[in-house]
Every structure is written in C-alpha cells, then in structure tokens.
Amino acid sequence: MRKVFLSLVLTANIFFASAQSKVEVITKIEAPNPDPSGIAVSSENRVFLGFPRHADNHKEFALAELVAGKLQPFPNKAFVYPSTKPYQDWLVSPHGIYIDKNDVLWVLDDGKRSGIKEIPEGAAKVVAIDIHSKKILHSLRIPKPVLSDDSHFNDLRVDLSHGEKGTVYIANSGFGERYSLVILDVATGKAKEVLLNHPSTSPEPGFMGFLEGKPLVYDFKKQTFPSGGADGIALSPDQKTLYWTAITGRKLYSISTDILSNFNTPEKEIENTVQYEGERPACDGLAEDEQGNIYFGAFEQQSIIKRKKDGQYNLLSHDQENYVWLDGLAYRNGYVYVTLGQWNRLPGFNEGKDLRKPPYWVVKIKSE
C-alpha cells in the first residue's frame, strides 16, 4: 500500500510539475504601477494591459503596452492618465480589453472610480484603437438608461459579422444588484440591455466558494470576495455563438449571435434562446481560440483550465503559491496570457486590510 501511495504522490507531482513547466512570467508589476486586469494580445504578440480604477482610484496610467518588459502608456499619456477633460476624452477605468482579427484594440471603460458612486455619462464607453497608427477609430458612449450607477461593464467581445461596422457584446457583472448583457451597434452607437437580472446573468443563489483554501459564502450585503453576475465572455470562431459566465457561479451559458445582435428581437425570445452549456470552474475572465476551445481562470483551484469543443476539460497549469486571483485572459498564437491581480485581497473584502503582495504577475502558458 505504501508503494502505491508513493507512486500516486510521485505521479501527481510529475503531473503538476509538467503543467507548471509551461508557464512563462512575462512581467512582474511593482508599485507605483497599479494592479492589472484586462489583457489583449495582437497577431504579432504585442501585449496590452488595462488598469481599472473602480477598486483603487489610482493616479497612474489606465492602459499600457508591454514593450521589452516595460509598461508604456498607450496610445498616449493624455488619453490614459486622470484628467479634467470631458469623460469621453480619456480612459476613466478600462476593464475588459480585446483585439479583433484586424488588430484593432477594443477597450471597455466601466467609468467607475473607487469612492465615487456616480458613473457619469461619457465615462462608460467602448473605445476602438488601431494599434499600429494609435488612432482612435470609435468611441461609443454607453447611454442611460442602459448605463446605471449599479452597472459594472466588465468584459467585451466584438462580432464583425453582424452590423455594418460590427456589434459589441458586454458582460455587466453589476456594482449593485444589476446584472445583464449589453449590445452596442458600432455604426449607429445604439445600445440595448438584455437578460436583466435573468438567472443566466445573475449570481447563483447560495454560492459557496474556496479562495486560498478558505470557504466563503456569497452575501451581497457583506462581500468577502470578488462577486457578481455576468463577467467572463467569449465568442466562437465563426462568431455565431456567444458564451458567458457569472463570476459568482459555476454554469456556462450561450446564445446565438443572430438573435442577440438583432435589436428587434423581443426580450422573451432572447430569454428562450439562452442555452445551458453545463458546469465549469468558478472563474473571472475567459479566453477562446480559433478551434473553439474556451479557457478559464479557476480561482478556487488556482489553475488554468481548458474546455474543449466537445465539452471535456483539461488542466493546463496550476500554481497554489502565485495564482491568487486569475483575472483577465487572452489567447494568441498557441498561448494563454493571464493577469494575476490579487483582487480578492483588497481591503473591501478583508475588513479594511490590504492583503495584496506585489509584484503582480502576468504570465503566458502553452496551450496543448
């Protein structure tokens, strides 16, 4: 029995060591630079990072490119540092970022700053930037009543197959108890909120999760870990199916983009079209590849998990010491890129104590 036990232990260690050996730390971010959240990678492996202000109203840049291991404000300093200019003229709090097949960087600005309840019109927006010329191609305000102070526009995907200039899908995880998906038509700027507080976009009742080995129960009135509704979002390679996850939950959902992108589709039809895709790891952001695989940052298991197109799951990487909170994910050229922002260690979740321990890592993992 002892030999069998030792064999199992050695096999497990080899398995996890093999998974860990695929990891490359591409940068470690030290103060005064803030925590990273969103990440996007171009066809030429240029890496872009977002630094939101909703949890920490910092005075540093909100968007940067990683160049030779150093962070450079992108597209320029005037656009990414705090400003007294109109809110639509600078990035207030970029959360999700995404690069489309044309190497256009799409930035979702949730417009929220820590300590300020209001999200002013013009602060919440989607900005499209040509990464080569650094020219701003689109700036799409999210208008009221779609915009609410209780909205948290968390992540986005851009569908270039619907609409004259494309359609943007946004996951709203909610600063308050308001959870939904938001659709923006790029050509017209028209916005629509759907699946408002629907079971697929809302926290799962009674959710209990483990963070750094500690069992925690979801309670909106006393939050002890990052929580909310629709958060992770992914788009199939043919752009026909949108997937999403609630940060407080373990279910994966999808819907046809033919239905979702049509502004004339009745809400009831949208609700009836939602598909349940099965269980998945509790996670924050998602990434997807050209084969239809979806990647999850499993915060309970402190692992990167791959969901194959047939619904089977594989472990890509596990690190109990450093994978504290797997936040933004991006896939490019055979690698999954991940930001590790330690968001669960913020003072608001820990009785006023800031438990974060910089540096904040950004890693990439080979996908097999």
C-alpha positions in Angstrom: 0.0 0.0 0.0 2.9 2.4 0.9 4.4 1.8 -2.6 1.1 2.5 -4.2 0.7 5.7 -2.2 4.2 6.9 -3.1 3.6 6.1 -6.7 0.4 8.2 -6.7 2.2 11.1 -5.0 5.0 11.0 -7.5 2.6 10.8 -10.4 0.7 13.7 -9.1 3.9 15.8 -8.5 5.1 15.0 -12.0 1.7 15.9 -13.5 1.6 19.3 -11.7 5.3 20.0 -12.4 4.7 19.3 -16.0 1.8 21.7 -16.1 3.8 24.3 -14.2 6.8 24.0 -16.5 4.7 25.5 -19.3 4.4 28.9 -17.5 6.5 31.9 -18.5 6.3 35.1 -16.4 6.3 37.9 -18.9 6.4 40.7 -16.4 6.1 41.5 -12.7 4.4 44.8 -12.0 5.7 46.7 -9.0 4.3 49.9 -7.3 3.6 52.6 -8.1 2.1 50.8 -11.1 -1.4 49.5 -10.2 -2.9 46.1 -10.4 -3.6 44.8 -14.0 -6.9 43.4 -15.0 -7.7 43.2 -18.7 -5.2 41.8 -21.2 -5.2 41.6 -25.0 -2.5 40.2 -27.4 -2.1 41.1 -31.1 -1.3 38.9 -34.0 2.3 39.9 -33.6 2.3 39.1 -29.9 2.1 42.7 -28.7 0.7 42.7 -25.2 -1.7 45.3 -23.8 -2.9 45.7 -20.2 -5.7 47.6 -18.6 -5.6 49.1 -15.1 -9.1 50.0 -13.8 -9.8 52.5 -11.1 -13.1 51.0 -9.8 -11.4 49.3 -6.8 -8.4 51.6 -6.5 -8.7 55.2 -7.8 -5.0 55.3 -8.7 -3.3 58.2 -10.5 -1.2 56.1 -12.9 -1.9 55.1 -16.5 -5.1 53.2 -17.2 -3.9 51.4 -20.4 -0.4 50.3 -21.4 1.6 48.2 -23.8 4.3 45.9 -22.5 7.4 46.7 -24.5 10.7 44.9 -23.8 9.4 44.1 -20.3 8.4 47.7 -19.5 5.0 49.3 -19.4 4.4 52.2 -21.8 1.2 54.3 -21.7 -1.0 53.5 -24.8 -2.0 55.1 -27.1 -0.6 58.2 -25.4 -0.3 59.8 -21.9 -3.0 62.3 -22.4 -5.6 59.6 -23.0 -4.8 57.2 -20.1 -4.0 59.4 -17.1 -6.6 61.1 -14.9 -7.8 64.3 -16.5 -10.2 67.3 -16.1 -11.2 66.9 -19.7 -14.7 65.6 -20.6 -15.0 62.0 -19.6 -15.3 60.8 -23.2 -11.9 62.2 -23.9 -9.9 59.9 -21.5 -10.0 56.4 -20.1 -11.5 56.5 -16.7 -11.5 52.8 -15.7 -10.8 50.3 -18.5 -11.7 46.8 -17.6 -12.1 44.2 -20.4 -9.9 44.7 -23.5 -10.0 42.7 -26.7 -8.2 42.6 -30.0 -10.1 41.6 -33.1 -8.8 39.9 -36.3 -7.8 43.3 -37.8 -5.6 44.1 -34.8 -8.0 46.7 -33.5 -7.8 47.1 -29.8 -11.3 47.4 -28.2 -11.3 48.9 -24.7 -14.3 48.6 -22.3 -14.3 51.6 -19.9 -16.6 50.9 -17.0 -16.4 54.6 -16.0 -16.2 53.8 -12.3 -13.8 55.3 -9.7 -13.4 54.0 -6.2 -15.1 56.2 -3.6 -17.4 57.8 -6.2 -20.9 56.4 -6.6 -21.8 58.1 -9.8 -20.7 56.8 -13.2 -21.1 60.0 -15.4 -22.3 59.7 -19.0 -19.3 59.7 -21.3 -17.2 57.8 -18.7 -18.7 54.4 -19.5 -17.8 53.7 -23.1 -16.2 51.4 -25.7 -13.1 52.7 -27.5 -11.5 51.1 -30.6 -7.9 51.9 -31.3 -5.8 51.0 -34.3 -2.7 49.6 -32.6 -0.4 50.5 -35.5 -1.3 54.1 -36.0 -2.6 54.6 -32.4 -5.6 56.3 -33.9 -8.9 56.1 -32.1 -11.4 54.7 -34.6 -14.5 54.6 -32.5 -15.7 56.0 -29.1 -19.1 54.6 -28.2 -20.8 56.0 -25.2 -23.0 53.7 -23.1 -26.0 55.9 -22.6 -28.7 56.0 -19.9 -30.9 54.0 -19.1 -28.5 51.2 -20.2 -25.9 53.0 -18.1 -26.7 52.8 -14.4 -24.6 53.6 -11.3 -25.2 49.9 -10.4 -23.8 48.6 -13.7 -20.3 47.1 -13.9 -19.3 46.7 -17.5 -16.8 44.0 -17.0 -15.6 42.4 -20.3 -16.5 42.5 -24.0 -16.3 40.7 -27.4 -16.6 42.3 -30.8 -18.5 40.5 -33.6 -17.6 41.7 -37.0 -20.1 39.5 -38.8 -23.2 41.4 -37.6 -23.9 45.0 -38.2 -22.5 47.4 -40.7 -19.3 48.0 -38.7 -19.7 45.3 -36.1 -21.5 44.5 -32.9 -20.1 44.7 -29.3 -21.3 42.4 -26.6 -20.7 43.4 -23.0 -20.9 41.4 -19.8 -22.4 43.5 -16.9 -21.4 41.9 -13.6 -23.0 44.7 -11.5 -21.6 47.1 -8.9 -25.1 46.9 -7.4 -27.7 44.2 -8.0 -28.0 44.8 -11.7 -26.8 42.1 -14.0 -27.2 41.8 -17.7 -25.7 41.7 -21.2 -25.3 44.9 -23.2 -25.3 45.1 -27.0 -23.8 48.1 -28.9 -24.1 48.6 -32.7 -20.8 50.2 -33.8 -22.1 52.0 -36.8 -25.0 53.8 -35.0 -23.9 53.7 -31.4 -27.3 52.2 -30.5 -27.3 50.4 -27.2 -29.6 47.7 -25.7 -29.6 45.9 -22.4 -30.9 42.3 -22.3 -31.3 39.5 -19.8 -31.5 42.0 -17.0 -31.3 40.0 -13.7 -32.0 36.8 -15.6 -30.8 33.6 -13.9 -28.1 33.2 -16.6 -26.6 36.7 -15.9 -27.1 36.8 -12.1 -25.1 35.3 -9.1 -26.2 31.8 -8.3 -28.2 31.8 -5.0 -26.4 30.1 -2.1 -23.0 30.1 -3.9 -20.1 29.0 -1.7 -16.6 29.0 -3.0 -13.0 28.5 -1.8 -10.4 31.2 -2.0 -6.8 30.4 -1.0 -8.2 27.5 0.9 -10.8 29.4 2.8 -14.6 28.6 2.4 -16.6 31.8 1.6 -20.4 32.2 1.2 -21.7 34.8 -1.2 -23.6 37.6 0.6 -24.3 40.8 -1.4 -24.6 42.8 1.8 -21.3 41.6 3.2 -19.0 40.7 0.4 -15.8 38.8 1.3 -14.6 38.1 -2.3 -15.0 39.5 -5.8 -18.5 38.6 -6.8 -21.3 39.5 -9.2 -23.2 38.4 -12.3 -22.2 38.1 -16.0 -18.4 38.6 -16.2 -16.5 36.2 -18.4 -17.4 36.4 -22.1 -16.2 34.5 -25.2 -17.1 34.4 -28.9 -17.0 31.3 -31.1 -14.6 31.3 -34.1 -17.4 31.6 -36.6 -18.9 34.5 -34.5 -22.3 32.6 -34.4 -22.3 31.9 -30.6 -21.6 34.0 -27.6 -20.7 32.4 -24.3 -20.7 33.9 -20.8 -20.3 33.1 -17.1 -21.3 34.8 -13.9 -18.4 35.4 -11.5 -20.5 34.0 -8.7 -21.5 30.7 -10.1 -20.4 27.5 -11.9 -22.7 27.5 -15.0 -21.8 28.2 -18.6 -24.4 29.8 -20.9 -24.6 30.6 -24.6 -26.8 32.3 -27.2 -27.0 32.7 -31.0 -25.5 36.0 -32.1 -28.1 36.1 -34.9 -30.7 36.5 -32.1 -28.6 38.7 -29.8 -27.3 41.2 -32.4 -30.8 41.9 -33.8 -32.1 45.0 -31.9 -35.7 44.0 -32.9 -35.5 40.6 -31.1 -38.1 40.6 -28.2 -36.7 40.1 -24.7 -38.8 37.0 -24.3 -37.3 35.4 -27.4 -33.8 36.2 -26.2 -34.5 34.5 -22.8 -36.0 31.5 -24.5 -32.9 31.1 -26.7 -30.4 31.0 -23.9 -28.6 27.6 -23.8 -27.2 26.0 -20.7 -23.8 24.5 -21.6 -23.0 22.6 -18.4 -20.9 23.1 -15.3 -17.5 24.9 -15.4 -14.9 26.2 -12.9 -15.8 29.3 -10.9 -13.8 32.0 -12.7 -13.3 35.6 -13.7 -12.3 36.2 -17.3 -12.5 33.8 -20.3 -10.4 33.4 -23.4 -11.1 31.5 -26.6 -9.0 30.1 -29.5 -9.6 29.6 -33.2 -10.6 25.9 -32.6 -13.5 26.7 -30.4 -11.8 25.9 -27.1 -12.5 28.1 -24.1 -10.1 28.9 -21.2 -11.0 29.5 -17.6 -9.0 31.0 -14.7 -10.3 28.7 -12.0 -9.9 30.8 -8.8 -10.8 28.0 -6.4 -8.3 25.5 -7.9 -5.8 28.3 -8.7 -5.5 26.8 -12.2 -5.9 27.5 -15.9 -8.5 25.1 -17.3 -9.2 24.4 -21.0 -12.6 23.4 -22.2 -12.5 21.6 -25.4 -15.2 22.0 -28.1 -16.6 18.6 -27.1 -17.2 19.8 -23.5 -14.3 18.0 -21.9 -11.9 19.8 -19.6 -8.1 19.7 -19.2 -5.8 21.2 -16.7 -3.2 23.5 -18.3 -1.5 25.0 -15.3 -1.7 25.0 -11.5 0.2 27.2 -9.0 -1.0 27.3 -5.4 1.5 30.0 -4.5 1.1 32.5 -7.3 -2.3 32.0 -8.9 -4.0 34.0 -6.3 -6.7 35.6 -8.5 -6.7 34.8 -12.2 -8.3 37.8 -13.8 -8.0 38.7 -17.4 -7.3 36.0 -20.0 -6.3 36.3 -23.7 -5.3 33.6 -26.2 -2.9 34.2 -29.1 -0.7 32.1 -31.3 -0.8 28.9 -29.1 -0.5 30.6 -25.7 -2.9 31.7 -23.0 -2.0 35.0 -21.3 -3.2 35.7 -17.8 -3.1 38.7 -15.4 -2.8 37.9 -11.7 -4.2 41.0 -9.8 -4.8 39.7 -6.3 -8.3 41.3 -6.3 -9.6 39.1 -3.5 -7.0 40.6 -1.2 -8.4 44.1 -1.5 -9.3 45.9 1.8 -13.0 45.9 1.0 -13.1 42.1 1.2 -10.8 41.8 4.3 -12.2 44.0 7.0 -10.3 47.0 5.7 -6.9 45.3 5.5 -5.0 45.4 2.2 -3.5 41.9 1.9 -2.1 42.3 -1.6 1.6 41.5 -2.0 3.1 43.0 -5.2 4.5 42.3 -7.6 1.5 41.5 -9.8 2.4 38.8 -12.3 1.4 38.5 -16.0 2.1 35.0 -17.4 1.7 33.0 -20.5 1.0 29.3 -20.8 1.4 27.0 -23.7 -1.9 25.6 -24.9 -1.9 22.0 -26.0 
